[in-house]
Amino acid sequence: MHMGNEPFAVEMIDHQQEVSLPLRWQEALRDAASQAWAMVAEHACEDHHLLEIDVLEIAFVSRADSDRIHREFMDVAGDTDVITFLHGELVICPAVAAAQAAEHGEPLLRELLRYVIHGMLHLAGHLDDQENRRIVMESIQEQLVAELWNHKDFGVFAEENAKFFEK
């Protein structure tokens, strides 16, 4: 059970083929998630699950798998950006991230980082089921994404991000 600055394991697996996720991106996201753990813990709500988690598991899945998981576990039809399981698993759909990134003019890697942070904030007890809660959660999320994006110098991936949108 890890909090604060203790070592924290992040496991990541890419189960999809819709969006190419270079190994360098996956490594950068894994490193950012490890670094973000202490940052997220600083924003933990009273009812959080951080103490129950030794390993953060991040699975990248296809739109079809995202839809299936969304239906099976949340009884909601359709693919989605990120699904958080309180045992410490984040299920992220890169195809949804790619569409959102293109729509908002964001680098794909930054959008994926946003989903990782979003899922981690759910583990820290944040909810986005009501407007006021969503506003608070998104504010923290965007602060952490900006800090990590600038600190980790994700800009080195700018050329790779640009090539994605040329397809």
N, C-alpha and C positions, 0 to 999 in steps of 0.2 A: 504494500500500500504506500503510494508515494504522494507526497505533497511538497510544495516549495521547491528547493533546489536539489532535491535528491535525484539520483540517476533514474531515468524513466525510459522504458522501452517502447518503441513505436514499430509496429510491423505493418507492412504495406504490400498489397498484392493487386495486380491489374488483371481482372477477369474479362475485360472487354477489348474489342478491336475497332470500335467505331471512331475513336480519337486516339491518335498516336501520342503517347506520353513518354517522352525520352527518359531514359534511366536517370539522367542528370536532374530532370524536373522532379522525379520521384524522390531522389536523394535530398534535394533541396526542401521538398515538402516534409519529408521525414525529419530532417534537421530542424525545420521551423516548428513542427509540432512538438518536438522535444523541448525546444526553447520556450515555446508558448505555454507549456504546462504550468510553470511557476507564475507566469503572467495571468493566466486564466484563474489560477488558485486565488490570486489577490482579489478577484472579482466574484468569488464563490458566494452563492446564496446560502442561507441557513440549511435548506433542504437540498444538499448536493450529494453526488455519488463519487467524488474524486478519491475518497479514502478506500473505496472498494476496488479500485482499478490499479493493476500492476503493469498492464500492457494496453496501449491504445492500438487497436486494430483498424486499419483503414483499407477498405476494399473498393476498388473502382469497378463499376458494373455497367452493363449496356442499358439502353433505354428499356428494353423488354424486361430485363431482370429488375430494374428499378421499379417498373410498373408492377411486376409480380410481388416483389417484397412490400411495396407500398400497400397493395391490396391485402396481402396475407397478414401483415402485422399491424396495419393502421386502418384497414377497411376503407381505403381511399383509392379510387381509380386514377391511373395515370402515373407517368414517371415523375420524378422530382429531383431536386438538387442533392440533398443530403438527408439520410435517415440515420438517426442516432439511437443506438441501443444502449441502455443504461449500464450494461456490463462492460462497456468500453469499446464498442465497435461502431465505426462510422461507415456507412455505405454511400458512396458518392458516384454520381452519374456524370462523367466527363462530357457526354454529348449535350446534356442540359447546360453544363458550365460553358461549353463552347457557344451555344446559342445565346446565353445571357451575356457572355463576354462580347460577342459581336454586336448585340443589341445596344450595349452600354459603352462600347468603345474601350473596353478594358482588356488588358493582356489576359489570355487564357490562364496562365499560371497564377496570376493574382486572384482570379475568380475561384480557382481550385483552392488556393490558400484561404480565401474567404469561407469556403464551405467547411474546411478543416476547423477553422476557428469557430464557426457557427455551431458545429457539432460538439466541439469541446465546451462551449458555453452552455449547451444543454446539459452536458455531464456535470457542469458546475451549478446546476439548478435553475438556470435561466429558462424562461418560457416565452414563447412568442404567439400565444394563442389569443391574446387581447392586445388592442392597439397600444395601450400604455406600456405593457410589458415588451412588446415588439420594439418600440422606440428606444427603450432602455437597452435592450439586448443589442440592437443594431448599432447604437452609439458606442458601446464597449467593443463590439465586433470590429467596427471600422477603425477605431483607435488602435486596436491590436494589429489589425491587418497592415495599417500604415506603418506602425513601429517595426514590425517584422519585415515588411517589404523593403523599407529603407535600410534597416540594420543588416539584413542578410544580403543586401545588394543584389536583389533579384533582377536588377536591370541588365545584368550580364546575359540574361536569357531573352532580351528584347528582340534580337534578330530571329531567334527561333519562334517567338510569339508572332512576329510579323509574317513569317513564312506560313504559319498555320492559316492566317486569314487570306492569303493569296490563293489558296486552293479553291 
